[in-house]
Amino acid sequence: MSGITEVIVILIVFLLIVQFLKLQWTRSRFPPGPTPLPVIGNLLLLDFKLDRENLVKLTNLYGKIYTVWMGHTPMVILNGFQAIKDGLISHSEELSGRPLSPFYRDLMGEKGVFLTSGHTWKQQRRFVMSYLRSLELGKRILEHQIQEEARHLVEAFANEKGKSFNPHTHIVHATGNVIYSVIFGHRFSSEDDSFNRLIKAISFVIYFQGTIWGRLYDAFPWLMHYLPGPHQEVFLYNDFMHDLVRNEIRSHEERWKADDPQDLTDFYLVQIAKTKEDPTSTFNEENMVQTLVDLLLGGTETTTVTLCWALLYMLQYPDVQEKVQKELETVLQPSQLIHYEDRQKLPYTNAVIHETLRYSNITSVGAPRQCMKDTTVLGFPIEKGTIILPNLHSVVFESEHWETPWKFNPNHFLNSDGNFVNNEAFLPFSAGHRMCLGEHMAKIELFIFFANLLRAFTFQLPEGVKEINLDYILGAVLQPHPYKLLAVPR
């Protein structure tokens, strides 16, 4: 019996040695990086997660472009502005693919706009961007919708009547209603059960992959199908979102007029009808449902979390809050409706919002890309199919581009005359062909919501609270730990 055991041990050791040697031969085709181990690659070195701080530390050993191995899968990490600029901007087309993790493949499939690549992604993205652009022009429909939600948000804060409260719930209702109105042409009451379940579903889906259960699912998808756990719940929430979207589509189909579309759903139905004879068209109900779900996911939580960070920073830096309020008082009349174009007259307020985006950096390392054809980045050869991870954290905290990268400092976006200036290393929405398609919409929301709240209230810590927790909760986006504040009317 012991002889059989010895043979098995020798066989396992032999296979591990073969695997190790194979990895060493394969890694020679990629940028340098830490030596991968059989089976686990560099997962042990990375503490089994792509932590942004650890990725930056590795640049001290391997440079701005290096390779880490997630098990058997190589991943090329881009660090710093020059590497990311060359990869995502200079080689934007080549690095325009989107790899699918097992979790997202099983949850959403290769449909929609966020997780597709190639022809499908290009058609869906072009259509969505064209529609969003039309809302921003002409009658400025999008801005009017955001102003209306800002009014509801101020009312919701005022209704707390001096009590301490967590601002997240009110903010997520406001941002959720903006994107819902864009997509479906109507808003929800904050008491609506379906709306509240949708908000919960969005949060659950977004943060699941950042949990240990999400990592287990990606490592053992074949096994997790049969095991109980929160991964089963996330699929139920995903089904709920898809059913809600399908019900909205059915409702639109009953009343829509091809010559008078009112919202994104109507326009998509028109697009399906226009291209039904086109064999290259990807406009169909499956892509429609997933694209609308993608927009609900992307258009709700990110803006909500950024505003929650902004208010938290106002609690931490009351002098900044006071400067914003003085600027608002000086420039705007008390009853004046706040427009996005007012940012040009409010440079400090605009700088605070941009610094919030930089300092909170809620997307952490950024979404992965996939190389669509052989190319080179800063002289390193990158093979077709290689997964690329742009570490955006390394850019918005790069000392070469920011005077005090580790401090919240609105002066990063102001010149010596107090005028607003942008910075080429400001990439919170990523860059290139796959940069966030809702960037402009998010900026309008952030400015109008933030300016309205700071004009209406002074934000303070609840009585007895002395310390503010500025650490983040890891997920697909980085959210602050739950906190409460006082909204004192001005």
Secondary structure by P-SEA (a helix, b strand, c coil): caaaaaaaaaaaaaaaaaaaaaaaaaaccccccccccccccccccccccccaaaaaaacccccccbbbbcccbbbbbbccaaaaaaacccccccccbbbbcaaaaaccccccccccccaaaaaaaaaaaaaaaaaacccaaaaaaaaaaaaaaaaaaaacccccccaaaaaaaaaaaaaaaaacccccccccaaaaaaaaaaaaaaaccccaaaaaaaaccccccccccaaaaaaaaaaaaaaaaaaaaaaaaacccccccccaaaaaaaaaaaccccccccccaaaaaaaaaaaaaaaccaaaaaaaaaaaaaaacaaaaaaaaaaaaaccccccccccccccccaaaaaaaaaaaaaaccccccbbbbbccccccccccccccbbbbcccccccccccccccccccccccccccccbbbbbccccccccccccccaaaaaaaaaaaaaaaaaacbbbbccccccccccccccccccccccbbbbbccc
